Amino acid sequence: PGQLQTFSVGFASSDRGDEARDAAAIARHLDAANREIRVDPLSLLTTLGSIVTSLEEPIGDSAIIPLWQLCKETRASVTVALSGEGGDEALGGYTRYSWGALAARFGSSVPPGTALVHRVAGMLPARTRGPLNLVRRAGKLAETIGLPEPARYLAWFDLFTATEREALGSTSAAAIEEKVGALFGRAQALGLDSVQRLQYVDIQTFLLDNLLLKSDKLSMAHSLEVRVPLLDRGVLELGLSLPPWAKVSRGRTKVLLRKLLRRDL
């Protein structure tokens, strides 16, 4: 009943851009009352102790800081909220799905010019936007194109070397490689295509062990119930069953979802 309420985070400074203006525009289009929560991650570092206590286990994701604030501010107005969590895994929202399909096409062969792309990308900063981000990601693909699929997948997420991770007390690289390798093996045995295999592994690892875990625990820390409609079983089964071109095409993600929403947004 009443007007739809939406809640979104805006950043005082960010190397990934600020989506607050887009969120406000969509809220206006839907005639929703939008609450924009401005976040300065540095000033919120004082909340880190409470966040870590609520999570109960280590999660290497800087999004825990704005998510904590978003849940806190949302709970001041409502007790139940809908989140878009899982939409990337279900409907093809990650650019790595495009790169994965491209890498699968080459197999174990390394195309000409790969070394040059890798060298140029190596000159860029770790975080980039726009065309530079495309070059940086192409460099990551060039660096990993000849690797087996599980090793390539893990390399795309790497921030630390295996030695550095073990020094931090992390799980051994061998255990992680074994788990991911088994998941890709299972996906292969099921006859999944290159995009479906990545979705399958993401759902079994990143979605369960990071995204849903932090969303659930940080929302419950503020007594906020967060629901995830894009992980409805029917939506998830549809997303997994779609052909690759309906999910990623020419660098675009969530192709079918964008087409469906275009008429309304």
BELWOJO-V911978 format. One record per backbone hydrogen bond with DSSP energy under -1.0 kcal/mol. CO is the residue of the C=O (numbers start at 0). NH is the residue of the N-H. Records with the same first field share a line. If there is no record, write none. Layout:
# BELWOJO-V911978
CO = NH + NH
This chain:
# BELWOJO-V911978
3 = 32
5 = 34
7 = 36
9 = 38
18 = 22
19 = 23
20 = 24
21 = 25
22 = 26
23 = 27
24 = 28
25 = 29
26 = 31
27 = 30
32 = 5
34 = 7
36 = 9
38 = 11
39 = 43
41 = 44
43 = 46
44 = 47
46 = 50
47 = 51
48 = 52
49 = 53
50 = 54
51 = 55
58 = 60
60 = 63
61 = 64
62 = 66
63 = 67
64 = 68
65 = 69
66 = 70
67 = 71
68 = 72
69 = 73
70 = 74
73 = 76 + 77
78 = 224
80 = 226
83 = 86
85 = 89
86 = 90
87 = 91 + 92
91 = 253
93 = 96
94 = 98
95 = 99
96 = 100
97 = 101
98 = 102
99 = 103
100 = 104
101 = 105
102 = 106
105 = 108
110 = 113
112 = 116
113 = 117
114 = 118
115 = 119
116 = 120
117 = 121
119 = 122
120 = 123
129 = 133
130 = 134
131 = 135
132 = 136
133 = 137
134 = 138
135 = 139
136 = 140
137 = 141
138 = 142
139 = 143
140 = 144
143 = 146
147 = 151
148 = 152
149 = 153
150 = 154
151 = 155
153 = 156
160 = 164
161 = 165
162 = 166
163 = 167
164 = 169
165 = 168
171 = 175
172 = 176
173 = 177
174 = 178
175 = 179
176 = 180
177 = 181
178 = 182
179 = 183
180 = 184
181 = 185
182 = 186
183 = 187
184 = 188
185 = 189
186 = 191
187 = 190
192 = 196
193 = 197
194 = 198
195 = 199
196 = 200
197 = 201
198 = 202
199 = 203
200 = 204
201 = 206
204 = 208
205 = 209 + 210
206 = 211
209 = 213
210 = 214
211 = 215
212 = 216
213 = 217
214 = 218
215 = 219
216 = 220
218 = 221 + 223
219 = 222
224 = 80
226 = 82
227 = 230
228 = 231
231 = 235
232 = 236
233 = 237
234 = 238
235 = 239
236 = 240
237 = 241
242 = 245
243 = 246 + 247
245 = 255
246 = 254
248 = 251
251 = 248
253 = 257
254 = 258
255 = 259
256 = 260
257 = 261
260 = 264
